Structures are given as C-alpha cells and as structure tokens.
Amino acid sequence: MKKLFDFLKNHLLGLQVIFWLLLGCSYWCYWHFKPFTPNAFVFAYTRPVSPFTAGFITDIYVKNNQFVKKGDKLFTVFKEPYRLKLRETESEISSRQAELKSLTAKLKRIAAEQKQAQARLKNAQYLYTQAENMLKSAAVPGEYAEERLRALQESQASYEALKYAAEEVRHQCSMVEAQLKKLHSTRKLAQLWYDLSDVKAFSDGYITNLTVTPGGYYHPGEVLCGFVDTSVWYVQANLKESELSSIKPGVKARIWLWQHPGKVYNGLVEHTGYAAERRKMSRQTGLMEVAKENEWFYLPQRFPVQIKILDPPPGEFFTHGASAYVELDIPSRPIRQFFWELFLWQ
C-alpha cells in the first residue's frame, strides 16, 4: 500500500493529465457519437407588415411585441376615399341597371309594334292582291292598284324599320350588360381595396419592431413593422459536410435551447441545404477573390439543416434567433471524424 501511495505521489501530475485527457475524450465521444452541433438557432417564418393601400394611418390596434391571432386588426389606413369609390361604383351600377330595365321595356314595346306592323303588312298584301285581280277584270282603275302597291311598300318598310330598331335596342342591352359586368368587377375591386385598408394578421404570431404612430403617410410595400409567425417553430442546425450524406428528411433530432435550460425538445429533419456560397468577387475589378489559407486545420464546410420542433408544450415561449444545440438520431462514427479532422493539415 505504501508503494502505491509513493507511486501516486511521485506521478500525481502525469496521472492528473491522463485523467483529464480520458475525461475530455469521453466527453467528446459522448457528444459526437451522433451528429451534434452547437452551431444552431431557433427560427420561425417572418414577414414584413406593409399596407396594401396608400394613405395615412388612422388607428393602430396593437403594441410592440404583442401576440395576435389570425385575422386580428393591426392598422387602419384612411378609409374614406375607398368608401366613396365603392359608393360611386354602386351608384353607377344602379344607374346602368335602370338603363337596362328601360331598354328591356323599349324592346317589349317594339315587339308589340312589330306585331301591329306585321298585321298591317298582311292586310296590305291582301288588298294589293285583290286590287290586282280587280284590275285584270277592269273592275277598278289602275290608280287604285298603284295606291295599294304603295301602301304595301310602306307597310313593308315600317315592318323592316321596327326589325332594325329591335336589333339596335338588343345591341344596346348587350352593351349595358357588358358595362354592368365591368362595373361589378370594379365594385369587387373597390370592395377589396376598402377591406385592405384594414391591415390584418395572416396567422398567429408576434408584432416586432413597431415604431409607427397614427398620422404617418405610407405607400403600399413600405414596411411598418415585423411579424413572427408562431404557428410552427424550426431550428437551423449548421452541420459539417462530412455528416450530410447520412442526414435525410424524417431523421429524428433532440434539441436543447439556451433560453430553456434543462429541457429537451424533439424535432424532425425537414430539409437539408446543399448550397453554401463561398465565392467572393471584387467589386472594383470583377475578378474572383481567393483568400489565403493560414489555418493549421482545414475545417469542413457547414450546411444548414432545417429541423421542425415537434409538439412544443402549450404556452412555451420561443424566441426567433435563440441559440440551440442539436443532436441527430443517426450514427456519426466519431473516431473516424476525429482522426479525419486531426490529420488534414494545410
């Protein structure tokens, strides 16, 4: 026993170094037995909030960093011009509808007159036929037959005129109907612009970076604030290219968030990014810039892997951009990775 204590006493420093090396290697192998990275962060889909119509802001219904539900009002742009445009279009529609009714009634009147003209035409044809027969037997003078012929021609002309008048009114009806279709489309568009003067939330989420106040004039597309869609949360894990070949959509993941210490979240790989820009170009000359490599080790390129957080606890608060750790449920062959990176000198 004394020899053991003497040995430990004489070699204490070396044993401590060996112990810490073994502990460090064990820790490294534990975290690298499966693909693991601390180079990850939480994100959600974001979008800028912009007005769809031009005008000044009359009302703001939300505060900065407030949670809103889908369909909640965020802002209102001055509505009066769009309301007046809508009323003007509705009045024009009413006017055209009245005009169409008038033309329809006129068409009915012409149809009745056509029946009268047709009856007169038949009567004139009958009288002219009788006059022709009587003229052959010398029962009437030739002037009478000529008078009947002129009456027949007049009846035919009146009947033809009514036919063309009816056709003209039908074309006018078609024109008014086409104008009504256009006005109905214009009304729908006016109603759309009127409704869009209220800026609403497209999904559940948080309002961020809100600095506007009522009275400011804005154009469509100008960013008023940011919006974070909280319906689905993701983690982007930037993993080494040497691990990408084993990462497929559907691979399970474990996630640790710095903002929630001690909690483990389950995730599922949705997408793997196969592109990362490394080229640089000089703006002055347009030539490619090649950086000098002075590092001892050639570090592998990292690529983004998008992981969906599965079933987050109700009421759990996540922050867009928060740091995270990610471990994927696939083997990573840590010993091979270690020596592969260790001996790839520049």
Buried (B, 14 or more C-beta within 10 A) or exposed (E): EEEEEEEEEEEEEEEEEEEEEEEEEEEEEEBBBBBBBEBBBBBBBEEEBBBBBBBEBBEBBBEEEBBBEEEBBBBBBBBEBBBEBBEEBBEBBEEBEEBBEBBBEBBEEBEEBBEEBBEBBEEBBEBBEBBEEBBEEEEBEEEBBEBBBEBBEEBBEBBEBBBEBBEBBBEBBEBBEEBBEEBEEBBEEBBEBBBBBBBBBEBBBBBBBBEBEEEEEBEEEEEBBBBBBBEEBBBBBBBBEBBBEEBEEEBBBBBBBEEBEEEEBBBBBBEBBEEEEEEEEEEEEEEEEEEEEEEEEEEBEBBBBBBBBEEBEEEEEBBBEBBBBBBBBBEBBBEEBBEEBEEEEE
